[in-house]
Amino acid sequence: MVIFPESPPVFSYTHILRSRYGETDQMGYVYYGRYPEFFEVARTEMLRSLNLTYRKMEEDGVMLPVVSMEIDYKQPVFYDEQMQIKVMLFDRPTVRLQTYYAIYTQRQNKPHIKGRVALCFMDSETRKPVKAPAMFFEKFET
């Protein structure tokens, strides 16, 4: 079960995405395997909102692979529903970037889906963990 920290997030971002026909199963529900992709889209757009991109980090020799993921499926999302995918950070990133997700629709005020994805900053040559790039870390300094 995904448990969000009790403290308020240090940063949050909401991305709007509409479910498409090809993402649904025969019951008209968004297929469960699509949610990690939705998380990635929202995370990428969150970074872009901070003027950070995966492309720039990779050009600078830093990769950001997923090291763990957890998803709770509470209620299905249906075909052609507009989703609000909320990405939250509860800790400033260091070597790890711990992201939390809640997917909402207009049908209910509780999350349909909750998730957590842990990523690790990694040197692209040595494949060893490294601290978050300065350009990334600076965005979250208090």
MODELLER restraints for C-alpha pairs under 7 A, 6 or more apart:
rsr = mdl.restraints
at = mdl.atoms
rsr.add(forms.Gaussian(group=physical.xy_distance, feature=features.Distance(at['CA:1:A'], at['CA:72:A']), mean=6.12, stdev=0.5))
rsr.add(forms.Gaussian(group=physical.xy_distance, feature=features.Distance(at['CA:2:A'], at['CA:70:A']), mean=6.52, stdev=0.5))
rsr.add(forms.Gaussian(group=physical.xy_distance, feature=features.Distance(at['CA:2:A'], at['CA:71:A']), mean=6.58, stdev=0.5))
rsr.add(forms.Gaussian(group=physical.xy_distance, feature=features.Distance(at['CA:2:A'], at['CA:72:A']), mean=6.27, stdev=0.5))
rsr.add(forms.Gaussian(group=physical.xy_distance, feature=features.Distance(at['CA:2:A'], at['CA:114:A']), mean=6.48, stdev=0.5))
rsr.add(forms.Gaussian(group=physical.xy_distance, feature=features.Distance(at['CA:2:A'], at['CA:115:A']), mean=6.06, stdev=0.5))
rsr.add(forms.Gaussian(group=physical.xy_distance, feature=features.Distance(at['CA:2:A'], at['CA:116:A']), mean=6.65, stdev=0.5))
rsr.add(forms.Gaussian(group=physical.xy_distance, feature=features.Distance(at['CA:5:A'], at['CA:90:A']), mean=6.96, stdev=0.5))
rsr.add(forms.Gaussian(group=physical.xy_distance, feature=features.Distance(at['CA:8:A'], at['CA:90:A']), mean=6.78, stdev=0.5))
rsr.add(forms.Gaussian(group=physical.xy_distance, feature=features.Distance(at['CA:9:A'], at['CA:88:A']), mean=5.98, stdev=0.5))
rsr.add(forms.Gaussian(group=physical.xy_distance, feature=features.Distance(at['CA:9:A'], at['CA:89:A']), mean=5.45, stdev=0.5))
rsr.add(forms.Gaussian(group=physical.xy_distance, feature=features.Distance(at['CA:9:A'], at['CA:90:A']), mean=4.26, stdev=0.5))
rsr.add(forms.Gaussian(group=physical.xy_distance, feature=features.Distance(at['CA:10:A'], at['CA:89:A']), mean=5.76, stdev=0.5))
rsr.add(forms.Gaussian(group=physical.xy_distance, feature=features.Distance(at['CA:10:A'], at['CA:90:A']), mean=5.19, stdev=0.5))
rsr.add(forms.Gaussian(group=physical.xy_distance, feature=features.Distance(at['CA:10:A'], at['CA:91:A']), mean=6.38, stdev=0.5))
rsr.add(forms.Gaussian(group=physical.xy_distance, feature=features.Distance(at['CA:11:A'], at['CA:88:A']), mean=5.85, stdev=0.5))
rsr.add(forms.Gaussian(group=physical.xy_distance, feature=features.Distance(at['CA:11:A'], at['CA:89:A']), mean=5.26, stdev=0.5))
rsr.add(forms.Gaussian(group=physical.xy_distance, feature=features.Distance(at['CA:11:A'], at['CA:90:A']), mean=7.00, stdev=0.5))
rsr.add(forms.Gaussian(group=physical.xy_distance, feature=features.Distance(at['CA:12:A'], at['CA:86:A']), mean=6.84, stdev=0.5))
rsr.add(forms.Gaussian(group=physical.xy_distance, feature=features.Distance(at['CA:12:A'], at['CA:87:A']), mean=5.50, stdev=0.5))
rsr.add(forms.Gaussian(group=physical.xy_distance, feature=features.Distance(at['CA:12:A'], at['CA:88:A']), mean=4.33, stdev=0.5))
rsr.add(forms.Gaussian(group=physical.xy_distance, feature=features.Distance(at['CA:12:A'], at['CA:89:A']), mean=6.29, stdev=0.5))
rsr.add(forms.Gaussian(group=physical.xy_distance, feature=features.Distance(at['CA:13:A'], at['CA:46:A']), mean=5.82, stdev=0.5))
rsr.add(forms.Gaussian(group=physical.xy_distance, feature=features.Distance(at['CA:13:A'], at['CA:86:A']), mean=5.68, stdev=0.5))
rsr.add(forms.Gaussian(group=physical.xy_distance, feature=features.Distance(at['CA:13:A'], at['CA:87:A']), mean=5.25, stdev=0.5))
rsr.add(forms.Gaussian(group=physical.xy_distance, feature=features.Distance(at['CA:13:A'], at['CA:88:A']), mean=6.61, stdev=0.5))
rsr.add(forms.Gaussian(group=physical.xy_distance, feature=features.Distance(at['CA:14:A'], at['CA:84:A']), mean=6.17, stdev=0.5))
rsr.add(forms.Gaussian(group=physical.xy_distance, feature=features.Distance(at['CA:14:A'], at['CA:85:A']), mean=5.40, stdev=0.5))
rsr.add(forms.Gaussian(group=physical.xy_distance, feature=features.Distance(at['CA:14:A'], at['CA:86:A']), mean=4.25, stdev=0.5))
rsr.add(forms.Gaussian(group=physical.xy_distance, feature=features.Distance(at['CA:14:A'], at['CA:87:A']), mean=6.18, stdev=0.5))
rsr.add(forms.Gaussian(group=physical.xy_distance, feature=features.Distance(at['CA:15:A'], at['CA:42:A']), mean=5.51, stdev=0.5))
rsr.add(forms.Gaussian(group=physical.xy_distance, feature=features.Distance(at['CA:15:A'], at['CA:84:A']), mean=5.78, stdev=0.5))
rsr.add(forms.Gaussian(group=physical.xy_distance, feature=features.Distance(at['CA:15:A'], at['CA:85:A']), mean=5.11, stdev=0.5))
rsr.add(forms.Gaussian(group=physical.xy_distance, feature=features.Distance(at['CA:15:A'], at['CA:86:A']), mean=6.42, stdev=0.5))
rsr.add(forms.Gaussian(group=physical.xy_distance, feature=features.Distance(at['CA:16:A'], at['CA:82:A']), mean=6.83, stdev=0.5))
rsr.add(forms.Gaussian(group=physical.xy_distance, feature=features.Distance(at['CA:16:A'], at['CA:83:A']), mean=5.67, stdev=0.5))
rsr.add(forms.Gaussian(group=physical.xy_distance, feature=features.Distance(at['CA:16:A'], at['CA:84:A']), mean=4.77, stdev=0.5))
rsr.add(forms.Gaussian(group=physical.xy_distance, feature=features.Distance(at['CA:16:A'], at['CA:85:A']), mean=6.22, stdev=0.5))
rsr.add(forms.Gaussian(group=physical.xy_distance, feature=features.Distance(at['CA:17:A'], at['CA:82:A']), mean=5.76, stdev=0.5))
rsr.add(forms.Gaussian(group=physical.xy_distance, feature=features.Distance(at['CA:17:A'], at['CA:83:A']), mean=5.23, stdev=0.5))
rsr.add(forms.Gaussian(group=physical.xy_distance, feature=features.Distance(at['CA:17:A'], at['CA:84:A']), mean=6.66, stdev=0.5))
rsr.add(forms.Gaussian(group=physical.xy_distance, feature=features.Distance(at['CA:18:A'], at['CA:80:A']), mean=5.85, stdev=0.5))
rsr.add(forms.Gaussian(group=physical.xy_distance, feature=features.Distance(at['CA:18:A'], at['CA:81:A']), mean=5.50, stdev=0.5))
rsr.add(forms.Gaussian(group=physical.xy_distance, feature=features.Distance(at['CA:18:A'], at['CA:82:A']), mean=4.19, stdev=0.5))
rsr.add(forms.Gaussian(group=physical.xy_distance, feature=features.Distance(at['CA:18:A'], at['CA:83:A']), mean=5.76, stdev=0.5))
rsr.add(forms.Gaussian(group=physical.xy_distance, feature=features.Distance(at['CA:19:A'], at['CA:79:A']), mean=5.46, stdev=0.5))
rsr.add(forms.Gaussian(group=physical.xy_distance, feature=features.Distance(at['CA:19:A'], at['CA:80:A']), mean=4.88, stdev=0.5))
rsr.add(forms.Gaussian(group=physical.xy_distance, feature=features.Distance(at['CA:19:A'], at['CA:81:A']), mean=5.54, stdev=0.5))
rsr.add(forms.Gaussian(group=physical.xy_distance, feature=features.Distance(at['CA:19:A'], at['CA:82:A']), mean=6.47, stdev=0.5))
rsr.add(forms.Gaussian(group=physical.xy_distance, feature=features.Distance(at['CA:20:A'], at['CA:79:A']), mean=5.93, stdev=0.5))
rsr.add(forms.Gaussian(group=physical.xy_distance, feature=features.Distance(at['CA:20:A'], at['CA:80:A']), mean=5.69, stdev=0.5))
rsr.add(forms.Gaussian(group=physical.xy_distance, feature=features.Distance(at['CA:21:A'], at['CA:79:A']), mean=5.79, stdev=0.5))
rsr.add(forms.Gaussian(group=physical.xy_distance, feature=features.Distance(at['CA:23:A'], at['CA:30:A']), mean=5.53, stdev=0.5))
rsr.add(forms.Gaussian(group=physical.xy_distance, feature=features.Distance(at['CA:23:A'], at['CA:31:A']), mean=5.97, stdev=0.5))
rsr.add(forms.Gaussian(group=physical.xy_distance, feature=features.Distance(at['CA:23:A'], at['CA:34:A']), mean=6.77, stdev=0.5))
rsr.add(forms.Gaussian(group=physical.xy_distance, feature=features.Distance(at['CA:24:A'], at['CA:30:A']), mean=4.09, stdev=0.5))
rsr.add(forms.Gaussian(group=physical.xy_distance, feature=features.Distance(at['CA:24:A'], at['CA:31:A']), mean=5.05, stdev=0.5))
rsr.add(forms.Gaussian(group=physical.xy_distance, feature=features.Distance(at['CA:24:A'], at['CA:79:A']), mean=6.19, stdev=0.5))
rsr.add(forms.Gaussian(group=physical.xy_distance, feature=features.Distance(at['CA:25:A'], at['CA:31:A']), mean=5.48, stdev=0.5))
rsr.add(forms.Gaussian(group=physical.xy_distance, feature=features.Distance(at['CA:28:A'], at['CA:78:A']), mean=5.70, stdev=0.5))
rsr.add(forms.Gaussian(group=physical.xy_distance, feature=features.Distance(at['CA:28:A'], at['CA:79:A']), mean=5.68, stdev=0.5))
rsr.add(forms.Gaussian(group=physical.xy_distance, feature=features.Distance(at['CA:29:A'], at['CA:76:A']), mean=5.83, stdev=0.5))
rsr.add(forms.Gaussian(group=physical.xy_distance, feature=features.Distance(at['CA:29:A'], at['CA:77:A']), mean=5.69, stdev=0.5))
rsr.add(forms.Gaussian(group=physical.xy_distance, feature=features.Distance(at['CA:29:A'], at['CA:78:A']), mean=4.55, stdev=0.5))
rsr.add(forms.Gaussian(group=physical.xy_distance, feature=features.Distance(at['CA:29:A'], at['CA:79:A']), mean=6.23, stdev=0.5))
rsr.add(forms.Gaussian(group=physical.xy_distance, feature=features.Distance(at['CA:30:A'], at['CA:76:A']), mean=6.78, stdev=0.5))
rsr.add(forms.Gaussian(group=physical.xy_distance, feature=features.Distance(at['CA:30:A'], at['CA:77:A']), mean=5.56, stdev=0.5))
rsr.add(forms.Gaussian(group=physical.xy_distance, feature=features.Distance(at['CA:30:A'], at['CA:78:A']), mean=5.71, stdev=0.5))
rsr.add(forms.Gaussian(group=physical.xy_distance, feature=features.Distance(at['CA:30:A'], at['CA:79:A']), mean=6.46, stdev=0.5))
rsr.add(forms.Gaussian(group=physical.xy_distance, feature=features.Distance(at['CA:42:A'], at['CA:85:A']), mean=6.50, stdev=0.5))
rsr.add(forms.Gaussian(group=physical.xy_distance, feature=features.Distance(at['CA:42:A'], at['CA:87:A']), mean=6.74, stdev=0.5))
rsr.add(forms.Gaussian(group=physical.xy_distance, feature=features.Distance(at['CA:43:A'], at['CA:87:A']), mean=6.62, stdev=0.5))
rsr.add(forms.Gaussian(group=physical.xy_distance, feature=features.Distance(at['CA:47:A'], at['CA:53:A']), mean=5.90, stdev=0.5))
rsr.add(forms.Gaussian(group=physical.xy_distance, feature=features.Distance(at['CA:57:A'], at['CA:63:A']), mean=6.71, stdev=0.5))
rsr.add(forms.Gaussian(group=physical.xy_distance, feature=features.Distance(at['CA:61:A'], at['CA:123:A']), mean=5.91, stdev=0.5))
rsr.add(forms.Gaussian(group=physical.xy_distance, feature=features.Distance(at['CA:61:A'], at['CA:124:A']), mean=5.13, stdev=0.5))
rsr.add(forms.Gaussian(group=physical.xy_distance, feature=features.Distance(at['CA:62:A'], at['CA:121:A']), mean=6.44, stdev=0.5))
rsr.add(forms.Gaussian(group=physical.xy_distance, feature=features.Distance(at['CA:62:A'], at['CA:122:A']), mean=5.52, stdev=0.5))
rsr.add(forms.Gaussian(group=physical.xy_distance, feature=features.Distance(at['CA:62:A'], at['CA:123:A']), mean=4.88, stdev=0.5))
rsr.add(forms.Gaussian(group=physical.xy_distance, feature=features.Distance(at['CA:62:A'], at['CA:124:A']), mean=5.41, stdev=0.5))
rsr.add(forms.Gaussian(group=physical.xy_distance, feature=features.Distance(at['CA:63:A'], at['CA:121:A']), mean=5.84, stdev=0.5))
rsr.add(forms.Gaussian(group=physical.xy_distance, feature=features.Distance(at['CA:63:A'], at['CA:122:A']), mean=5.05, stdev=0.5))
rsr.add(forms.Gaussian(group=physical.xy_distance, feature=features.Distance(at['CA:63:A'], at['CA:123:A']), mean=6.28, stdev=0.5))
rsr.add(forms.Gaussian(group=physical.xy_distance, feature=features.Distance(at['CA:63:A'], at['CA:124:A']), mean=5.75, stdev=0.5))
rsr.add(forms.Gaussian(group=physical.xy_distance, feature=features.Distance(at['CA:64:A'], at['CA:119:A']), mean=5.92, stdev=0.5))
rsr.add(forms.Gaussian(group=physical.xy_distance, feature=features.Distance(at['CA:64:A'], at['CA:120:A']), mean=5.43, stdev=0.5))
rsr.add(forms.Gaussian(group=physical.xy_distance, feature=features.Distance(at['CA:64:A'], at['CA:121:A']), mean=4.81, stdev=0.5))
rsr.add(forms.Gaussian(group=physical.xy_distance, feature=features.Distance(at['CA:64:A'], at['CA:122:A']), mean=6.07, stdev=0.5))
rsr.add(forms.Gaussian(group=physical.xy_distance, feature=features.Distance(at['CA:65:A'], at['CA:119:A']), mean=5.45, stdev=0.5))
rsr.add(forms.Gaussian(group=physical.xy_distance, feature=features.Distance(at['CA:65:A'], at['CA:120:A']), mean=5.85, stdev=0.5))
rsr.add(forms.Gaussian(group=physical.xy_distance, feature=features.Distance(at['CA:66:A'], at['CA:117:A']), mean=6.93, stdev=0.5))
rsr.add(forms.Gaussian(group=physical.xy_distance, feature=features.Distance(at['CA:66:A'], at['CA:118:A']), mean=5.88, stdev=0.5))
rsr.add(forms.Gaussian(group=physical.xy_distance, feature=features.Distance(at['CA:66:A'], at['CA:119:A']), mean=4.27, stdev=0.5))
rsr.add(forms.Gaussian(group=physical.xy_distance, feature=features.Distance(at['CA:66:A'], at['CA:120:A']), mean=6.61, stdev=0.5))
rsr.add(forms.Gaussian(group=physical.xy_distance, feature=features.Distance(at['CA:67:A'], at['CA:118:A']), mean=5.65, stdev=0.5))
rsr.add(forms.Gaussian(group=physical.xy_distance, feature=features.Distance(at['CA:67:A'], at['CA:119:A']), mean=5.34, stdev=0.5))
rsr.add(forms.Gaussian(group=physical.xy_distance, feature=features.Distance(at['CA:67:A'], at['CA:120:A']), mean=6.63, stdev=0.5))
rsr.add(forms.Gaussian(group=physical.xy_distance, feature=features.Distance(at['CA:68:A'], at['CA:117:A']), mean=5.86, stdev=0.5))
rsr.add(forms.Gaussian(group=physical.xy_distance, feature=features.Distance(at['CA:68:A'], at['CA:118:A']), mean=5.21, stdev=0.5))
rsr.add(forms.Gaussian(group=physical.xy_distance, feature=features.Distance(at['CA:69:A'], at['CA:116:A']), mean=5.63, stdev=0.5))
rsr.add(forms.Gaussian(group=physical.xy_distance, feature=features.Distance(at['CA:69:A'], at['CA:117:A']), mean=4.43, stdev=0.5))
rsr.add(forms.Gaussian(group=physical.xy_distance, feature=features.Distance(at['CA:69:A'], at['CA:118:A']), mean=6.34, stdev=0.5))
rsr.add(forms.Gaussian(group=physical.xy_distance, feature=features.Distance(at['CA:70:A'], at['CA:115:A']), mean=5.52, stdev=0.5))
rsr.add(forms.Gaussian(group=physical.xy_distance, feature=features.Distance(at['CA:70:A'], at['CA:116:A']), mean=5.22, stdev=0.5))
rsr.add(forms.Gaussian(group=physical.xy_distance, feature=features.Distance(at['CA:70:A'], at['CA:117:A']), mean=6.56, stdev=0.5))
rsr.add(forms.Gaussian(group=physical.xy_distance, feature=features.Distance(at['CA:71:A'], at['CA:114:A']), mean=5.81, stdev=0.5))
rsr.add(forms.Gaussian(group=physical.xy_distance, feature=features.Distance(at['CA:71:A'], at['CA:115:A']), mean=4.31, stdev=0.5))
rsr.add(forms.Gaussian(group=physical.xy_distance, feature=features.Distance(at['CA:71:A'], at['CA:116:A']), mean=6.56, stdev=0.5))
rsr.add(forms.Gaussian(group=physical.xy_distance, feature=features.Distance(at['CA:72:A'], at['CA:113:A']), mean=5.77, stdev=0.5))
rsr.add(forms.Gaussian(group=physical.xy_distance, feature=features.Distance(at['CA:72:A'], at['CA:114:A']), mean=5.17, stdev=0.5))
rsr.add(forms.Gaussian(group=physical.xy_distance, feature=features.Distance(at['CA:72:A'], at['CA:115:A']), mean=6.20, stdev=0.5))
rsr.add(forms.Gaussian(group=physical.xy_distance, feature=features.Distance(at['CA:73:A'], at['CA:112:A']), mean=6.59, stdev=0.5))
rsr.add(forms.Gaussian(group=physical.xy_distance, feature=features.Distance(at['CA:73:A'], at['CA:113:A']), mean=4.94, stdev=0.5))
rsr.add(forms.Gaussian(group=physical.xy_distance, feature=features.Distance(at['CA:73:A'], at['CA:114:A']), mean=6.81, stdev=0.5))
rsr.add(forms.Gaussian(group=physical.xy_distance, feature=features.Distance(at['CA:74:A'], at['CA:112:A']), mean=5.01, stdev=0.5))
rsr.add(forms.Gaussian(group=physical.xy_distance, feature=features.Distance(at['CA:74:A'], at['CA:113:A']), mean=5.55, stdev=0.5))
rsr.add(forms.Gaussian(group=physical.xy_distance, feature=features.Distance(at['CA:75:A'], at['CA:112:A']), mean=4.53, stdev=0.5))
rsr.add(forms.Gaussian(group=physical.xy_distance, feature=features.Distance(at['CA:75:A'], at['CA:113:A']), mean=6.82, stdev=0.5))
rsr.add(forms.Gaussian(group=physical.xy_distance, feature=features.Distance(at['CA:76:A'], at['CA:112:A']), mean=6.24, stdev=0.5))
rsr.add(forms.Gaussian(group=physical.xy_distance, feature=features.Distance(at['CA:77:A'], at['CA:112:A']), mean=6.85, stdev=0.5))
rsr.add(forms.Gaussian(group=physical.xy_distance, feature=features.Distance(at['CA:81:A'], at['CA:105:A']), mean=6.90, stdev=0.5))
rsr.add(forms.Gaussian(group=physical.xy_distance, feature=features.Distance(at['CA:82:A'], at['CA:105:A']), mean=6.07, stdev=0.5))
rsr.add(forms.Gaussian(group=physical.xy_distance, feature=features.Distance(at['CA:83:A'], at['CA:103:A']), mean=6.32, stdev=0.5))
rsr.add(forms.Gaussian(group=physical.xy_distance, feature=features.Distance(at['CA:83:A'], at['CA:104:A']), mean=5.61, stdev=0.5))
rsr.add(forms.Gaussian(group=physical.xy_distance, feature=features.Distance(at['CA:83:A'], at['CA:105:A']), mean=4.95, stdev=0.5))
rsr.add(forms.Gaussian(group=physical.xy_distance, feature=features.Distance(at['CA:84:A'], at['CA:103:A']), mean=5.64, stdev=0.5))
rsr.add(forms.Gaussian(group=physical.xy_distance, feature=features.Distance(at['CA:84:A'], at['CA:104:A']), mean=5.12, stdev=0.5))
rsr.add(forms.Gaussian(group=physical.xy_distance, feature=features.Distance(at['CA:84:A'], at['CA:105:A']), mean=6.19, stdev=0.5))
rsr.add(forms.Gaussian(group=physical.xy_distance, feature=features.Distance(at['CA:85:A'], at['CA:101:A']), mean=6.75, stdev=0.5))
rsr.add(forms.Gaussian(group=physical.xy_distance, feature=features.Distance(at['CA:85:A'], at['CA:102:A']), mean=5.91, stdev=0.5))
rsr.add(forms.Gaussian(group=physical.xy_distance, feature=features.Distance(at['CA:85:A'], at['CA:103:A']), mean=4.54, stdev=0.5))
rsr.add(forms.Gaussian(group=physical.xy_distance, feature=features.Distance(at['CA:85:A'], at['CA:104:A']), mean=6.54, stdev=0.5))
rsr.add(forms.Gaussian(group=physical.xy_distance, feature=features.Distance(at['CA:86:A'], at['CA:101:A']), mean=5.44, stdev=0.5))
rsr.add(forms.Gaussian(group=physical.xy_distance, feature=features.Distance(at['CA:86:A'], at['CA:102:A']), mean=5.20, stdev=0.5))
rsr.add(forms.Gaussian(group=physical.xy_distance, feature=features.Distance(at['CA:86:A'], at['CA:103:A']), mean=6.24, stdev=0.5))
rsr.add(forms.Gaussian(group=physical.xy_distance, feature=features.Distance(at['CA:87:A'], at['CA:99:A']), mean=6.59, stdev=0.5))
rsr.add(forms.Gaussian(group=physical.xy_distance, feature=features.Distance(at['CA:87:A'], at['CA:100:A']), mean=5.65, stdev=0.5))
rsr.add(forms.Gaussian(group=physical.xy_distance, feature=features.Distance(at['CA:87:A'], at['CA:101:A']), mean=4.74, stdev=0.5))
rsr.add(forms.Gaussian(group=physical.xy_distance, feature=features.Distance(at['CA:87:A'], at['CA:102:A']), mean=6.93, stdev=0.5))
rsr.add(forms.Gaussian(group=physical.xy_distance, feature=features.Distance(at['CA:88:A'], at['CA:99:A']), mean=5.83, stdev=0.5))
rsr.add(forms.Gaussian(group=physical.xy_distance, feature=features.Distance(at['CA:88:A'], at['CA:100:A']), mean=5.03, stdev=0.5))
rsr.add(forms.Gaussian(group=physical.xy_distance, feature=features.Distance(at['CA:88:A'], at['CA:101:A']), mean=6.26, stdev=0.5))
rsr.add(forms.Gaussian(group=physical.xy_distance, feature=features.Distance(at['CA:89:A'], at['CA:98:A']), mean=6.53, stdev=0.5))
rsr.add(forms.Gaussian(group=physical.xy_distance, feature=features.Distance(at['CA:89:A'], at['CA:99:A']), mean=5.34, stdev=0.5))
rsr.add(forms.Gaussian(group=physical.xy_distance, feature=features.Distance(at['CA:89:A'], at['CA:100:A']), mean=6.45, stdev=0.5))
rsr.add(forms.Gaussian(group=physical.xy_distance, feature=features.Distance(at['CA:92:A'], at['CA:140:A']), mean=5.89, stdev=0.5))
rsr.add(forms.Gaussian(group=physical.xy_distance, feature=features.Distance(at['CA:93:A'], at['CA:132:A']), mean=6.68, stdev=0.5))
rsr.add(forms.Gaussian(group=physical.xy_distance, feature=features.Distance(at['CA:93:A'], at['CA:137:A']), mean=6.61, stdev=0.5))
rsr.add(forms.Gaussian(group=physical.xy_distance, feature=features.Distance(at['CA:94:A'], at['CA:131:A']), mean=5.42, stdev=0.5))
rsr.add(forms.Gaussian(group=physical.xy_distance, feature=features.Distance(at['CA:94:A'], at['CA:132:A']), mean=5.27, stdev=0.5))
rsr.add(forms.Gaussian(group=physical.xy_distance, feature=features.Distance(at['CA:95:A'], at['CA:120:A']), mean=5.89, stdev=0.5))
rsr.add(forms.Gaussian(group=physical.xy_distance, feature=features.Distance(at['CA:95:A'], at['CA:121:A']), mean=5.52, stdev=0.5))
rsr.add(forms.Gaussian(group=physical.xy_distance, feature=features.Distance(at['CA:95:A'], at['CA:129:A']), mean=6.63, stdev=0.5))
rsr.add(forms.Gaussian(group=physical.xy_distance, feature=features.Distance(at['CA:95:A'], at['CA:130:A']), mean=5.69, stdev=0.5))
rsr.add(forms.Gaussian(group=physical.xy_distance, feature=features.Distance(at['CA:95:A'], at['CA:131:A']), mean=4.39, stdev=0.5))
rsr.add(forms.Gaussian(group=physical.xy_distance, feature=features.Distance(at['CA:95:A'], at['CA:132:A']), mean=5.55, stdev=0.5))
rsr.add(forms.Gaussian(group=physical.xy_distance, feature=features.Distance(at['CA:96:A'], at['CA:118:A']), mean=6.76, stdev=0.5))
rsr.add(forms.Gaussian(group=physical.xy_distance, feature=features.Distance(at['CA:96:A'], at['CA:119:A']), mean=5.62, stdev=0.5))
rsr.add(forms.Gaussian(group=physical.xy_distance, feature=features.Distance(at['CA:96:A'], at['CA:120:A']), mean=4.47, stdev=0.5))
rsr.add(forms.Gaussian(group=physical.xy_distance, feature=features.Distance(at['CA:96:A'], at['CA:121:A']), mean=6.19, stdev=0.5))
rsr.add(forms.Gaussian(group=physical.xy_distance, feature=features.Distance(at['CA:97:A'], at['CA:118:A']), mean=5.81, stdev=0.5))
rsr.add(forms.Gaussian(group=physical.xy_distance, feature=features.Distance(at['CA:97:A'], at['CA:119:A']), mean=5.07, stdev=0.5))
rsr.add(forms.Gaussian(group=physical.xy_distance, feature=features.Distance(at['CA:97:A'], at['CA:120:A']), mean=6.12, stdev=0.5))
rsr.add(forms.Gaussian(group=physical.xy_distance, feature=features.Distance(at['CA:98:A'], at['CA:117:A']), mean=6.08, stdev=0.5))
rsr.add(forms.Gaussian(group=physical.xy_distance, feature=features.Distance(at['CA:98:A'], at['CA:118:A']), mean=4.51, stdev=0.5))
rsr.add(forms.Gaussian(group=physical.xy_distance, feature=features.Distance(at['CA:98:A'], at['CA:119:A']), mean=6.37, stdev=0.5))
rsr.add(forms.Gaussian(group=physical.xy_distance, feature=features.Distance(at['CA:99:A'], at['CA:116:A']), mean=5.67, stdev=0.5))
rsr.add(forms.Gaussian(group=physical.xy_distance, feature=features.Distance(at['CA:99:A'], at['CA:117:A']), mean=5.24, stdev=0.5))
rsr.add(forms.Gaussian(group=physical.xy_distance, feature=features.Distance(at['CA:99:A'], at['CA:118:A']), mean=6.18, stdev=0.5))
rsr.add(forms.Gaussian(group=physical.xy_distance, feature=features.Distance(at['CA:100:A'], at['CA:115:A']), mean=5.63, stdev=0.5))
rsr.add(forms.Gaussian(group=physical.xy_distance, feature=features.Distance(at['CA:100:A'], at['CA:116:A']), mean=4.38, stdev=0.5))
rsr.add(forms.Gaussian(group=physical.xy_distance, feature=features.Distance(at['CA:100:A'], at['CA:117:A']), mean=6.41, stdev=0.5))
rsr.add(forms.Gaussian(group=physical.xy_distance, feature=features.Distance(at['CA:101:A'], at['CA:114:A']), mean=5.51, stdev=0.5))
rsr.add(forms.Gaussian(group=physical.xy_distance, feature=features.Distance(at['CA:101:A'], at['CA:115:A']), mean=4.83, stdev=0.5))
rsr.add(forms.Gaussian(group=physical.xy_distance, feature=features.Distance(at['CA:101:A'], at['CA:116:A']), mean=6.13, stdev=0.5))
rsr.add(forms.Gaussian(group=physical.xy_distance, feature=features.Distance(at['CA:102:A'], at['CA:111:A']), mean=5.60, stdev=0.5))
rsr.add(forms.Gaussian(group=physical.xy_distance, feature=features.Distance(at['CA:102:A'], at['CA:113:A']), mean=5.75, stdev=0.5))
rsr.add(forms.Gaussian(group=physical.xy_distance, feature=features.Distance(at['CA:102:A'], at['CA:114:A']), mean=4.62, stdev=0.5))
rsr.add(forms.Gaussian(group=physical.xy_distance, feature=features.Distance(at['CA:102:A'], at['CA:115:A']), mean=6.54, stdev=0.5))
rsr.add(forms.Gaussian(group=physical.xy_distance, feature=features.Distance(at['CA:103:A'], at['CA:111:A']), mean=5.33, stdev=0.5))
rsr.add(forms.Gaussian(group=physical.xy_distance, feature=features.Distance(at['CA:103:A'], at['CA:112:A']), mean=5.66, stdev=0.5))
rsr.add(forms.Gaussian(group=physical.xy_distance, feature=features.Distance(at['CA:103:A'], at['CA:113:A']), mean=5.13, stdev=0.5))
rsr.add(forms.Gaussian(group=physical.xy_distance, feature=features.Distance(at['CA:103:A'], at['CA:114:A']), mean=6.54, stdev=0.5))
rsr.add(forms.Gaussian(group=physical.xy_distance, feature=features.Distance(at['CA:104:A'], at['CA:110:A']), mean=6.78, stdev=0.5))
rsr.add(forms.Gaussian(group=physical.xy_distance, feature=features.Distance(at['CA:104:A'], at['CA:111:A']), mean=4.89, stdev=0.5))
rsr.add(forms.Gaussian(group=physical.xy_distance, feature=features.Distance(at['CA:104:A'], at['CA:112:A']), mean=5.73, stdev=0.5))
rsr.add(forms.Gaussian(group=physical.xy_distance, feature=features.Distance(at['CA:120:A'], at['CA:129:A']), mean=6.57, stdev=0.5))
rsr.add(forms.Gaussian(group=physical.xy_distance, feature=features.Distance(at['CA:121:A'], at['CA:129:A']), mean=5.67, stdev=0.5))
rsr.add(forms.Gaussian(group=physical.xy_distance, feature=features.Distance(at['CA:121:A'], at['CA:130:A']), mean=5.54, stdev=0.5))
rsr.add(forms.Gaussian(group=physical.xy_distance, feature=features.Distance(at['CA:121:A'], at['CA:131:A']), mean=6.42, stdev=0.5))
rsr.add(forms.Gaussian(group=physical.xy_distance, feature=features.Distance(at['CA:121:A'], at['CA:132:A']), mean=5.91, stdev=0.5))
rsr.add(forms.Gaussian(group=physical.xy_distance, feature=features.Distance(at['CA:122:A'], at['CA:128:A']), mean=5.37, stdev=0.5))
rsr.add(forms.Gaussian(group=physical.xy_distance, feature=features.Distance(at['CA:122:A'], at['CA:129:A']), mean=4.30, stdev=0.5))
rsr.add(forms.Gaussian(group=physical.xy_distance, feature=features.Distance(at['CA:122:A'], at['CA:130:A']), mean=5.30, stdev=0.5))
rsr.add(forms.Gaussian(group=physical.xy_distance, feature=features.Distance(at['CA:123:A'], at['CA:129:A']), mean=6.31, stdev=0.5))
rsr.add(forms.Gaussian(group=physical.xy_distance, feature=features.Distance(at['CA:123:A'], at['CA:130:A']), mean=6.18, stdev=0.5))
